[in-house]
Amino acid sequence: MRPRTVLAGTFLFAALLLAALFLLQRRLLYFPDRMSEDDAVRAASHAGAVPWRDDAGRLRGWRLARPPRDPRAVALVLHGNAGSALDRLHYARALSPRGVDVAILEYPGYGARPGAPALASLEAAAIEAVDALAREGRPVWLVGESLGSGVAGRTAAARPDAVRGLVLVTPYADLAAVARLHYPIVPPWLLRDRFRPARDLAAFRGPAVVLVAGADEVVGPAEGRRLFAALPGPKRLVEQPGATHNGIDLASPALWDEVVAFLDHGGG
């Protein structure tokens, strides 16, 4: 085979590979569980939650059927890339007894919410949710879990006057760095949904708690530390040395006592 033919074949293969990665990469990033709305409402009811809807009656997410009275704040949970919002009711169970109301956003294309997940659709859904919560007249905190830390960064940058505090759980500084960790041959410019919370939160002056898993095999603990270092406002780093990405302890009462006290006092 002639060298030129080999070279042309190599370039063609590389081009096809890059094209496939570009077109299919969202299937490698988003892993939604899908269900009918009837099934979702039944599951939520069994778990003590009710649908959270917009003014047109469309499903936005979930809230507790019995929220705390006179809450000090409302936390908007922006979940990770797998499952659905109903898998994150443990945040509501942790925060509600501490006087924090909780709303769990369902991403487009997840659970019973129509649409397709992408940076633009997740960001738009989160901003709309923050606007709705801000109209209730309480401070809004964002709880960004894994992928959701990137959504939180975009949302806080878009609504700096509404977002009053952040909790970032197993976060990353730049999604491109996470992609390089798992797919080292893929160039960063190929990433379609490039969440960059370290950049987006560079001007955020509110209090932030960053929770890092010391044995994080998905995003890597260094990414959470990089994000923490980039935050300019009052901040607190909580690292669980032996925890994996999905094995971090979110049931600790002491953890949530610390988080709520820190955010409620503006990081003071």
Secondary structure by P-SEA (a helix, b strand, c coil): ccaaaaaaaaaaaaaaaaaaaaacccccccbbbbbcaaaaaaaaaaacbbbbbcccccccccccccccccccbbbbbbccccccccccaaaaaacccccbbbbbbbccccccccccccaaaaaaaaaaaaaaaaaaccbbbbbcccaaaaaaaaaaaaccccccbbbbccccccaaaaaaacccccccccccccccccccccccccbbbbbbccccccccaaaaaaaaaaccccbbbbbbccccccccccccaaaaaaaaaaaaaccc
